[in-house]
Amino acid sequence: MGLLDDARELSIYTAYNTNVDAITFLDEETVQGLIDEFGAEAVRKRMDEYPREINEPLDFVARLVHALKTGKPMAVPLVNEELHTWFDSHFKYDIERMGGQAGIIANLLASLDFRRVIVYTPHLARKQAEMFVDRPNLLYPVVEDGRLTFRHPREAYRENDPIKVNRIFEFRAGTTFKLGSETVRVPFSGRFIVSARFESIRIYTEPELKPFLPEIGLQVDGAILSGYQGIKLRYSDGKDANHYLREAKRDILLLKREKDVKVHLEFASIQNRELRKKVIYNLFPLVDSVGMDEAEIAHVLNALGYSKLADRIFTYNRIEDTVLGGKILVDEMNLEVLQIHTIYYIMYITHADNPLSEGELRSSLELATTLAAARASLGDITSPEDFKVGMKVPYNEYGEFVKLRFEEAKRRLRTREYKVVIIPTRLVRNPVSTVGLGDTISAGAFTSYLAMLRKKGKL
């Protein structure tokens, strides 16, 4: 636990997106009931149309069945606020808990006893505030009498703030159902997320807090920013994505104004290509570190104009293509470090002059996958001791294959100007939950990376 102990000395700022996750564990009867309600033919037809957002219940059923057939985790935005009642009448929620990358990461780091965790979300309704863990090291910035103060989120909520509910449908490998004459068997465990994307929920820093961002930057060692996937292209009040991205850029520059605080951007699936492009070109060049999964790197490369490479990653999932794509991203966006997490491996790509050795980068990834394994085993991490549970989880059965493919990729690609390291993931066979595993990996990797930089006097 040495590296984790070093990381726990850090203070971290995390923003913007929090929500309530309403989780349902899907069983065969529920899935079959949904298909029977709309008819297999209608579901199949809508699956072929592949709706990019959920406007009506059939959109949801079609995309859910598609996710179950492939066994791949997916997130699709819900844009019709009126569907709340349909979902609430069709599903009982097994668990309601903290969701949203900023909220999950804040609770994780606070539970791991980090020195200080400052979390900010522009919407803090009472129900949302109560989802934060009750730890004295977890703080929310509040402006009082023109001065910056900090309170626990549970003491800083605002009565009339909007609340965002994301519905998460966890599915298990082996679940079987009928789609007309076809029998479908779910190949992998995963989750299907219906993410609420409503006008009332926005990603920004309140005007009265904004001038204090340099002060917050001085008080932390790093910042983890996320939630940009919640920005809409246009709003009914005349504001648009450009407005919110200009504000997001100002936030990063303000955080870094008094000292060059390291900033990690956790990237999540953005369905709209135009918005994806705006987020990449506006924000990636301002941050030091970016985390994403393999589907997201393909989306990013597509937006940057590398559509053939993106298609290859989507189709074949070869490590070689992911390394090539990562090199492009690190160069074009001048990133200090890119972290890519997949179900079977995690990878770092940096330039060769990175202060950390390949061995040190590898130990950072080791910490990240061990933390995620602990979370998958327990459902949540509530103390630093939980880390030991992750250490008992074996690496996935493709570990040797991953290493072999990686060595092949390195031989075939020019990697002399880069440090590229990869480790197989520790994979929990029957996870209690898969929600937040990517966020756990990214938070574990970024904070342990900072801890090692700090030890070398580079932070």
C-alpha positions in Angstrom: 0.0 0.0 0.0 3.1 2.3 -0.1 2.1 4.2 -3.3 -1.5 4.6 -2.1 -0.2 6.0 1.2 1.8 8.6 -0.8 -1.2 9.4 -2.9 -3.3 10.0 0.2 -1.1 12.9 1.2 -2.6 14.8 -1.8 -5.4 17.4 -2.0 -7.6 17.1 -5.0 -10.3 19.3 -6.6 -13.0 17.5 -8.6 -15.9 19.0 -10.6 -18.6 19.1 -12.3 -21.1 16.3 -12.7 -23.0 14.6 -10.0 -26.3 12.8 -10.2 -28.3 10.2 -8.5 -27.8 6.7 -10.0 -30.9 4.6 -9.8 -29.7 1.0 -10.4 -31.8 -1.9 -11.5 -30.4 -5.5 -11.8 -32.0 -6.9 -14.9 -33.4 -10.4 -15.0 -34.6 -12.5 -17.9 -38.3 -11.9 -17.1 -37.9 -8.1 -17.1 -36.1 -8.1 -20.5 -38.6 -10.6 -22.0 -41.5 -8.5 -20.7 -40.2 -5.4 -22.4 -39.7 -7.2 -25.8 -43.2 -8.7 -25.5 -44.7 -5.3 -24.7 -43.5 -3.8 -27.9 -43.2 -6.9 -30.1 -40.0 -8.4 -31.3 -40.5 -7.1 -34.9 -40.9 -3.5 -33.7 -37.8 -3.8 -31.4 -35.7 -5.3 -34.3 -36.8 -2.5 -36.7 -35.9 0.2 -34.1 -32.5 -1.6 -33.4 -31.7 -1.3 -37.1 -32.5 2.5 -37.0 -30.1 2.7 -33.9 -31.6 5.8 -32.2 -28.8 8.0 -30.8 -31.1 9.3 -28.0 -34.2 8.2 -26.1 -37.3 10.0 -27.1 -39.9 7.3 -26.5 -39.9 3.9 -24.7 -39.2 1.8 -27.9 -35.9 3.7 -28.4 -34.9 2.5 -24.9 -35.9 -1.1 -25.5 -34.1 -1.3 -28.8 -30.8 0.2 -27.5 -31.0 -2.0 -24.4 -31.5 -5.2 -26.4 -28.6 -4.1 -28.7 -26.3 -3.7 -25.6 -27.4 -7.1 -24.2 -26.7 -8.8 -27.5 -23.1 -7.4 -27.7 -22.5 -7.5 -24.0 -20.9 -4.1 -24.2 -21.5 -1.3 -21.7 -23.4 1.6 -23.3 -24.8 5.0 -22.4 -27.6 6.7 -24.3 -29.0 10.1 -23.4 -32.7 10.5 -22.4 -33.9 13.8 -23.8 -37.7 13.5 -23.1 -38.2 14.5 -19.5 -41.8 13.1 -19.6 -40.5 9.5 -19.7 -39.6 9.7 -16.0 -43.1 8.3 -15.2 -42.8 5.5 -17.8 -39.5 4.3 -16.3 -40.7 4.6 -12.7 -43.8 2.6 -13.5 -41.8 -0.2 -15.3 -38.8 -0.7 -12.9 -38.1 -0.8 -9.2 -34.7 0.5 -8.4 -32.6 -1.9 -6.4 -30.1 0.8 -5.3 -30.0 4.6 -5.3 -26.6 6.1 -4.9 -24.0 8.7 -5.9 -23.5 8.9 -9.7 -21.6 11.2 -12.0 -17.8 11.1 -12.4 -17.1 14.1 -10.1 -19.3 12.7 -7.3 -18.0 9.1 -7.6 -14.4 10.3 -7.5 -15.0 12.7 -4.6 -16.5 9.9 -2.5 -13.8 7.5 -3.5 -10.9 9.8 -2.6 -12.6 11.0 0.6 -13.2 7.3 1.7 -9.5 6.6 0.9 -8.6 9.3 3.4 -7.0 11.7 1.0 -5.7 14.9 2.8 -8.4 17.1 1.3 -11.1 16.6 -1.4 -12.8 19.7 -2.7 -15.8 18.8 -4.8 -17.8 21.2 -6.8 -21.1 20.7 -8.7 -23.3 23.6 -9.9 -26.4 21.8 -8.8 -26.6 20.6 -5.2 -30.1 19.6 -4.2 -30.6 18.1 -0.8 -31.0 14.5 -2.1 -27.8 14.9 -4.1 -25.9 16.4 -1.1 -26.9 13.4 1.0 -25.2 11.0 -1.4 -21.8 12.4 -0.4 -20.0 10.3 2.2 -19.9 11.8 5.7 -16.1 12.5 5.9 -14.4 15.6 7.4 -11.9 15.7 4.5 -14.7 16.2 1.9 -15.5 19.9 1.3 -17.7 22.0 -0.9 -16.6 25.6 -1.8 -19.0 28.3 -0.7 -18.7 32.1 -1.1 -19.8 34.0 2.1 -19.4 37.7 2.6 -17.2 37.9 -0.4 -14.8 35.3 1.0 -14.1 31.6 0.0 -15.1 29.1 2.7 -15.6 25.4 2.7 -18.4 23.2 4.1 -19.3 19.6 3.9 -21.7 19.2 0.9 -24.5 18.0 3.2 -24.3 21.5 4.8 -24.1 23.4 1.6 -27.2 22.2 -0.4 -29.7 24.5 -2.0 -33.4 23.8 -1.6 -34.5 24.6 -5.2 -31.6 23.2 -7.2 -32.5 20.7 -10.0 -31.5 17.0 -9.6 -30.4 14.7 -12.3 -31.3 11.0 -12.1 -29.5 8.5 -14.3 -31.0 5.0 -14.6 -28.5 2.2 -14.8 -29.4 -1.3 -15.9 -26.9 -3.9 -14.8 -26.9 -7.1 -16.8 -25.2 -10.4 -16.3 -23.4 -12.7 -18.7 -25.5 -15.8 -19.4 -28.9 -14.0 -19.2 -31.1 -15.6 -21.9 -34.2 -14.2 -23.7 -36.1 -14.5 -26.9 -36.2 -11.9 -29.7 -38.9 -13.4 -31.9 -37.4 -16.7 -33.1 -33.9 -15.8 -32.0 -32.5 -16.9 -28.7 -30.1 -14.3 -27.3 -27.5 -15.1 -24.6 -25.7 -12.2 -23.1 -21.9 -12.7 -23.6 -20.5 -10.4 -20.9 -21.7 -8.7 -17.8 -22.0 -4.9 -18.1 -24.4 -2.0 -17.8 -26.7 0.1 -19.9 -27.0 3.7 -18.8 -29.9 6.0 -19.6 -28.4 9.4 -18.8 -30.8 12.3 -18.3 -29.8 15.2 -20.5 -32.2 18.0 -19.6 -31.9 21.8 -20.1 -32.1 22.4 -16.4 -28.8 20.6 -15.7 -25.7 22.6 -16.9 -21.9 22.3 -16.6 -20.4 25.5 -15.4 -18.9 27.3 -12.3 -21.3 29.8 -10.7 -20.2 33.4 -11.4 -19.7 34.2 -7.7 -17.3 31.3 -7.2 -15.3 31.7 -10.5 -13.0 34.5 -9.2 -11.9 32.1 -6.4 -10.7 29.3 -8.7 -7.1 30.5 -8.5 -7.3 30.3 -4.7 -8.7 26.7 -5.0 -5.9 25.9 -7.4 -3.3 27.0 -4.8 -4.9 24.7 -2.2 -4.7 21.5 -4.3 -2.1 19.2 -6.0 -4.4 18.2 -8.8 -7.8 18.6 -10.4 -10.1 16.0 -12.0 -12.7 17.6 -14.3 -15.5 15.7 -16.0 -19.1 16.0 -17.1 -18.6 17.8 -20.4 -20.7 15.1 -22.1 -23.6 16.8 -20.5 -23.3 20.0 -22.6 -25.9 20.5 -25.2 -25.2 22.1 -28.6 -28.0 24.7 -28.1 -30.3 25.8 -25.2 -33.7 27.5 -25.4 -32.3 30.6 -23.6 -30.0 31.3 -26.5 -26.8 29.9 -24.9 -24.9 27.2 -26.8 -22.1 24.7 -26.4 -19.5 27.4 -27.4 -20.6 29.5 -24.4 -20.1 26.7 -21.9 -16.8 25.6 -23.5 -15.5 29.1 -23.3 -16.4 29.2 -19.6 -14.8 25.7 -19.1 -11.6 26.9 -20.7 -11.6 30.0 -18.4 -12.1 27.6 -15.4 -9.0 25.6 -16.3 -6.9 28.7 -16.9 -8.1 30.2 -13.6 -7.3 27.0 -11.6 -3.7 27.1 -13.1 -3.2 30.9 -12.7 -1.3 31.0 -9.4 0.4 27.6 -9.8 0.6 25.1 -12.6 -1.8 22.6 -11.0 -2.0 19.3 -12.9 -5.5 18.9 -14.5 -6.9 15.5 -15.6 -10.0 15.5 -17.9 -12.1 12.3 -17.7 -13.6 11.9 -21.1 -16.9 10.1 -21.5 -19.0 9.1 -24.5 -20.3 12.1 -26.5 -22.8 10.9 -29.1 -22.8 14.1 -31.2 -19.7 14.3 -33.4 -19.9 18.1 -33.6 -20.0 18.5 -29.8 -17.3 15.8 -29.4 -15.0 17.8 -31.7 -15.6 21.0 -29.8 -14.8 19.4 -26.4 -11.6 17.9 -27.8 -10.3 21.0 -29.6 -11.2 23.4 -26.8 -10.2 21.5 -23.7 -7.6 18.8 -24.4 -4.8 21.3 -25.2 -5.3 23.0 -21.8 -5.1 19.9 -19.6 -2.2 17.6 -18.7 -3.9 14.3 -18.6 -6.9 12.6 -20.2 -8.6 9.3 -19.4 -10.9 7.3 -21.6 -11.9 3.8 -22.7 -11.2 2.2 -26.1 -14.5 3.1 -27.6 -14.0 6.7 -26.6 -10.5 6.8 -28.2 -12.1 5.6 -31.5 -14.7 8.3 -31.2 -12.0 10.9 -30.6 -9.9 9.8 -33.5 -12.9 9.9 -35.7 -13.6 13.5 -34.7 -9.9 14.4 -35.4 -10.3 13.0 -39.0 -8.7 9.5 -38.5 -11.8 7.6 -39.5 -10.0 4.5 -40.9 -8.0 4.0 -37.7 -11.1 4.7 -35.6 -13.0 2.0 -37.6 -10.2 -0.5 -37.1 -10.3 0.1 -33.3 -14.1 -0.4 -33.3 -13.9 -3.5 -35.5 -10.8 -5.4 -34.4 -9.9 -3.9 -31.0 -6.2 -4.5 -31.7 -3.7 -3.1 -29.1 -1.5 -2.0 -32.0 -4.2 0.4 -33.3 -5.0 1.7 -29.9 -1.2 2.5 -29.3 -1.1 4.2 -32.7 -4.2 6.2 -31.9 -2.9 7.1 -28.5 0.4 8.4 -30.0 -1.6 10.6 -32.4 -3.6 12.0 -29.5 -0.7 12.7 -27.2 1.1 14.6 -30.1 -1.8 16.5 -31.6 -3.2 17.7 -28.2 0.3 17.9 -26.6 -0.9 15.9 -23.6 1.5 15.0 -20.8 -0.2 11.7 -20.3 -3.0 9.7 -21.9 -4.6 6.8 -20.0 -6.8 4.3 -21.8 -8.7 1.7 -19.8 -10.4 -1.3 -21.3 -11.9 -4.5 -19.8 -8.7 -6.5 -20.3 -5.9 -3.9 -20.0 -4.9 -0.4 -19.0 -2.4 1.7 -20.9 -0.4 4.9 -20.4 1.1 6.8 -23.3 3.5 9.7 -22.6 6.4 11.4 -24.4 9.8 9.9 -23.7 10.9 12.9 -21.6 8.2 12.1 -19.0 9.9 12.3 -15.5 8.5 8.9 -14.5 10.2 5.7 -15.6 8.2 3.0 -17.4 8.4 0.9 -14.2 6.9 3.8 -12.2 4.1 4.4 -14.7 3.4 0.6 -14.5 3.1 0.8 -10.7 0.6 3.7 -11.1 -1.6 1.5 -13.4 -1.2 -1.4 -10.9 -2.7 0.7 -8.2 -5.5 1.8 -10.5 -6.6 -1.7 -11.4 -6.3 -3.0 -7.8 -8.6 -0.1 -6.6 -11.1 -1.0 -9.4 -11.0 -4.7 -8.4 -11.7 -3.8 -4.8 -14.7 -1.6 -5.9 -16.0 -4.4 -8.2 -15.7 -7.0 -5.4 -17.2 -4.8 -2.6 -19.6 -2.6 -4.6 -17.9 0.4 -3.0 -14.7 1.5 -1.3 -15.3 2.7 2.3 -11.8 2.8 3.7 -8.1 2.5 2.6 -8.1 -1.1 4.0 -10.5 -2.1 1.1 -7.5 -1.8 -1.2 -6.2 -5.2 0.1 -9.4 -6.9 -1.2 -8.3 -5.8 -4.7 -4.9 -7.3 -4.3 -6.4 -10.8 -3.9 -8.2 -10.5 -7.3 -6.3 -12.3 -10.1 -5.3 -10.7 -13.4 -7.7 -11.6 -16.2 -7.1 -14.8 -18.2 -5.9 -12.8 -21.3 -3.0 -11.2 -19.3 -0.3 -13.1 -21.1 -2.0 -12.6 -24.5 -2.2 -8.8 -23.8 1.6 -8.7 -23.0 2.4 -10.6 -26.1 0.3 -8.4 -28.4 1.7 -5.3 -26.8 5.3 -6.4 -27.4 4.4 -7.2 -31.0 2.8 -3.7 -31.4 5.9 -2.0 -30.0 8.1 -3.9 -32.5 6.0 -2.8 -35.4 5.4 0.8 -34.3 7.9 3.5 -33.7 7.7 4.1 -30.0 11.2 5.5 -29.2 9.8 9.0 -28.7 7.2 7.7 -26.2 6.9 5.8 -23.1 4.1 3.2 -23.6 3.2 0.9 -20.8 0.4 -1.6 -20.4 -0.8 -4.0 -17.7 -3.6 -6.5 -17.7 -6.6 -5.7 -15.5 -7.5 -7.5 -12.3 -11.0 -8.8 -13.3 -13.7 -9.7 -10.9 -15.7 -12.7 -12.2 -19.0 -11.7 -10.6 -18.8 -8.0 -9.8 -21.2 -6.6 -7.2 -21.4 -3.6 -9.5 -19.6 -2.2 -12.6 -20.6 1.4 -12.1 -17.8 3.8 -11.5 -15.0 1.3 -12.4 -13.6 3.6 -15.1 -13.7 6.6 -12.8 -11.9 4.6 -10.1 -9.2 3.5 -12.5 -8.7 7.1 -13.7 -8.7 8.6 -10.2 -6.3 5.9 -8.9 -4.0 6.3 -11.9 -3.9 10.1 -11.9 -3.4 10.6 -8.1 -0.7 7.9 -7.9 1.0 9.6 -10.9 0.9 12.9 -9.1 2.3 11.3 -5.9 5.3 9.9 -7.8 5.9 13.3 -9.5 5.8 15.0 -6.1 8.3 12.5 -4.6 10.7 13.5 -7.5 10.1 17.2 -6.8 8.3 17.6 -10.2 5.0 18.7 -8.8 
